[in-house]
Amino acid sequence: MLFTRDLRVHDHPALVDAVRSSDEVVPLFVLDPALLARSPNRARLLLEGLRDLDRALRGRGGRLILRRGDVAETALRVAREAGVRRVLVTGGVSRTAVSRELRLERELRALGIELRVLPGAYAVEPGAVATSSGGAYRVFTPYYRAWLGAPRRSVLPPPRAVRVPPEIPSEPLPDPAQVRIDAEDLLRGGEEAARQRLDRFLRRGLSRYGERRDALEEGGSSRLSADLRFGFLSATEVAVRAATLPGAEAFLRQLAWRDFYAQLLRHDPRLAWRDLRPGPARPAPQLDPEVALEAWLRGRTGIPLVDAAMRQLWREGWMHNRARMVVASFLARRLAIPWQEGARLFARLLADGDPASNAGNWQWAAGTGTDPRPGRTFNPVRQARRFDPDGTYVRRYVDELADVPPPLIFAPWREPALLASRRYPAPIVPVAGA
Ligand SMILES: Cc1cc2nc3c(=O)[nH]c(=O)nc-3n(C[C@H](O)[C@H](O)[C@H](O)COP(=O)(O)OP(=O)(O)OC[C@H]3O[C@@H](n4cnc5c(N)ncnc54)[C@H](O)[C@@H]3O)c2cc1C
């Protein structure tokens, strides 16, 4: 059983299949140092997740086998070493996952070993619903209609016992604290913390999710994105449990966005970095793009909502969805910087960083993707007035403005003396709507 982005024991089709079809299972995770280096925040969560998974397997009489190296190559080596008959893996959608599956398929077959790719990462798997011509959906609304009607597999209980051959050695699990991170308030990774978050959200958050999800200061969304990203939670379980409760509709719709972008990336891996369709003409930049990008990244644009959002990203490795739309639109449209630059920095910092959702949303915001209104932009001042009317969100993250009340907090440049006394920058570009 090769674990990748499915670091859990609950509702795990591949693990259940492995345990059912064989007396002994090798639960393998391969740490690829190249992948680990991409994002310290995610590396921390991953290592916490591996600890949890090992604990959960030990609770069932097994243990996690950890190796380092290239994933496919190492998995092939362990498969030979252990003399297995089949390798199970949860299907992925990124270029890395798909090429890994193809390589494993080919090279395992040459050894007379079967590769079984099972569902488990999505509520509705890519390809489970398709357009009348058999392709991926490029527009969300018809996809969502099909998604709602798609058959759901049933949620699987965790296996009672996992027997692991005693002679297969494992490297020691690395200490998550070894990964140095900038984020002070990164959530804790692993299945146990994820299940607590899910229970809490279903009990307390879901019923008001529809009305609160957009309010920047309230924390009305589930915060389950990283748990879904690493597979600490199964999207099927999340969807099935939510569906029985009041207020589920708005939440299921967001889960469907995740599957929507996954089926698009599965269909065309170039989506991760290349425009899905030509975007609106980009205006000439008013600033040196390098200076503008640095100000954006550091939360020093002088536009309070943009700065609060980027500082939230640094502090928590997470950003509110509406704030993501605002900063993405600001970068791609107002600063005229290619969306790929923003996506690259998001991919480094986000605990939930995921090629399908990240690129899909960036393209949506830049007007090069799936938005049926590609001309749509977000004005950061109007967005702040509407979704952070008391300025609480901005004050939480922008210390310089911690005691500035509305309406001044939406446009502090109106009082130049205030900017000077707080050492808060003037806006790097003029902002309409103030
Ligand atoms: C520019 C930009 C980049 C983004 N990059 C990522 C990314 O790398 N990884 C990621 O998981 N999400 C990304 N999102 C989508 C969204 O912002 C996050 O999923 C959401 O904020 C996570 O918080 P939550 O779990 O509280 O969401 P909730 O509102 O509670 O939603 C529940 C779940 O639905 C899914 N979801 C919600 N909104 C979206 C969406 N627009 N697209 C895809 N899935 C969604 C997530 O898995 C989320 O956990 C991005 C959005 C934008 C605008």
The ligand as an SDF file (V2000), in Angstrom:
LIG
                    3D

 53 58  0  0  0  0  0  0  0  0999 V2000
   -6.0730   32.4550   -5.8750 C   0  0  0  0  0  0  0  0  0  0  0  0
   -6.6070   31.2610   -5.1150 C   0  0  0  0  0  0  0  0  0  0  0  0
   -5.7850   30.1650   -4.8520 C   0  0  0  0  0  0  0  0  0  0  0  0
   -6.2710   29.0610   -4.1710 C   0  0  0  0  0  0  0  0  0  0  0  0
   -5.4190   27.9940   -3.9190 N   0  0  0  0  0  0  0  0  0  0  0  0
   -5.9030   26.8970   -3.2860 C   0  0  0  0  0  0  0  0  0  0  0  0
   -5.0530   25.7940   -3.0350 C   0  0  0  0  0  0  0  0  0  0  0  0
   -3.8630   25.7600   -3.4050 O   0  0  0  0  0  0  0  0  0  0  0  0
   -5.5770   24.7300   -2.3580 N   0  0  0  0  0  0  0  0  0  0  0  0
   -6.8910   24.7160   -1.9500 C   0  0  0  0  0  0  0  0  0  0  0  0
   -7.3090   23.7230   -1.3320 O   0  0  0  0  0  0  0  0  0  0  0  0
   -7.7230   25.7330   -2.1980 N   0  0  0  0  0  0  0  0  0  0  0  0
   -7.2630   26.8290   -2.8440 C   0  0  0  0  0  0  0  0  0  0  0  0
   -8.1230   27.8780   -3.0840 N   0  0  0  0  0  0  0  0  0  0  0  0
   -9.5500   27.7240   -2.7940 C   0  0  0  0  0  0  0  0  0  0  0  0
  -10.0490   28.2240   -1.4330 C   0  0  0  0  0  0  0  0  0  0  0  0
   -9.6030   29.5300   -1.1850 O   0  0  0  0  0  0  0  0  0  0  0  0
   -9.6370   27.3170   -0.2810 C   0  0  0  0  0  0  0  0  0  0  0  0
   -9.9290   25.9770   -0.5710 O   0  0  0  0  0  0  0  0  0  0  0  0
  -10.3980   27.7040    0.9860 C   0  0  0  0  0  0  0  0  0  0  0  0
  -10.1670   29.0410    1.3200 O   0  0  0  0  0  0  0  0  0  0  0  0
   -9.9730   26.8030    2.1060 C   0  0  0  0  0  0  0  0  0  0  0  0
  -10.5610   27.1810    3.3100 O   0  0  0  0  0  0  0  0  0  0  0  0
  -11.6700   26.2740    3.9920 P   0  0  0  0  0  0  0  0  0  0  0  0
  -11.2000   24.8760    4.1060 O   0  0  0  0  0  0  0  0  0  0  0  0
  -12.0910   26.9550    5.2460 O   0  0  0  0  0  0  0  0  0  0  0  0
  -12.8240   26.3400    2.8960 O   0  0  0  0  0  0  0  0  0  0  0  0
  -14.3830   26.0580    2.9800 P   0  0  0  0  0  0  0  0  0  0  0  0
  -15.0700   27.2950    2.5450 O   0  0  0  0  0  0  0  0  0  0  0  0
  -14.7810   25.4810    4.2760 O   0  0  0  0  0  0  0  0  0  0  0  0
  -14.6180   24.9980    1.8340 O   0  0  0  0  0  0  0  0  0  0  0  0
  -14.6090   23.5940    2.0510 C   0  0  0  0  0  0  0  0  0  0  0  0
  -13.6150   22.9440    1.1300 C   0  0  0  0  0  0  0  0  0  0  0  0
  -14.0160   23.1080   -0.2220 O   0  0  0  0  0  0  0  0  0  0  0  0
  -12.8740   23.2670   -1.0490 C   0  0  0  0  0  0  0  0  0  0  0  0
  -12.9270   24.5850   -1.6870 N   0  0  0  0  0  0  0  0  0  0  0  0
  -13.5270   25.6940   -1.2190 C   0  0  0  0  0  0  0  0  0  0  0  0
  -13.4300   26.6940   -2.1210 N   0  0  0  0  0  0  0  0  0  0  0  0
  -12.7420   26.2030   -3.1610 C   0  0  0  0  0  0  0  0  0  0  0  0
  -12.3140   26.7430   -4.4000 C   0  0  0  0  0  0  0  0  0  0  0  0
  -12.5740   28.0000   -4.7660 N   0  0  0  0  0  0  0  0  0  0  0  0
  -11.5920   25.9530   -5.2130 N   0  0  0  0  0  0  0  0  0  0  0  0
  -11.3060   24.6870   -4.8830 C   0  0  0  0  0  0  0  0  0  0  0  0
  -11.7030   24.1180   -3.7390 N   0  0  0  0  0  0  0  0  0  0  0  0
  -12.4040   24.8640   -2.8910 C   0  0  0  0  0  0  0  0  0  0  0  0
  -11.6550   23.1780   -0.1400 C   0  0  0  0  0  0  0  0  0  0  0  0
  -11.1750   21.8670   -0.1680 O   0  0  0  0  0  0  0  0  0  0  0  0
  -12.2260   23.5360    1.2140 C   0  0  0  0  0  0  0  0  0  0  0  0
  -11.5120   22.9830    2.2900 O   0  0  0  0  0  0  0  0  0  0  0  0
   -7.6310   29.0190   -3.7610 C   0  0  0  0  0  0  0  0  0  0  0  0
   -8.4550   30.1170   -4.0230 C   0  0  0  0  0  0  0  0  0  0  0  0
   -7.9540   31.2320   -4.6800 C   0  0  0  0  0  0  0  0  0  0  0  0
   -8.8850   32.3850   -4.9720 C   0  0  0  0  0  0  0  0  0  0  0  0
  1  2  1  0
  2  3  1  0
  2 52  2  0
  3  4  2  0
  4  5  1  0
  4 50  1  0
  5  6  2  0
  6  7  1  0
  6 13  1  0
  7  8  2  0
  7  9  1  0
  9 10  1  0
 10 11  2  0
 10 12  1  0
 12 13  2  0
 13 14  1  0
 14 15  1  0
 14 50  1  0
 15 16  1  0
 16 17  1  0
 16 18  1  0
 18 19  1  0
 18 20  1  0
 20 21  1  0
 20 22  1  0
 22 23  1  0
 23 24  1  0
 24 25  2  0
 24 26  1  0
 24 27  1  0
 27 28  1  0
 28 29  2  0
 28 30  1  0
 28 31  1  0
 31 32  1  0
 32 33  1  0
 33 34  1  0
 33 48  1  0
 34 35  1  0
 35 36  1  0
 35 46  1  0
 36 37  1  0
 36 45  1  0
 37 38  2  0
 38 39  1  0
 39 40  1  0
 39 45  2  0
 40 41  1  0
 40 42  2  0
 42 43  1  0
 43 44  2  0
 44 45  1  0
 46 47  1  0
 46 48  1  0
 48 49  1  0
 50 51  2  0
 51 52  1  0
 52 53  1  0
M  END
$$$$
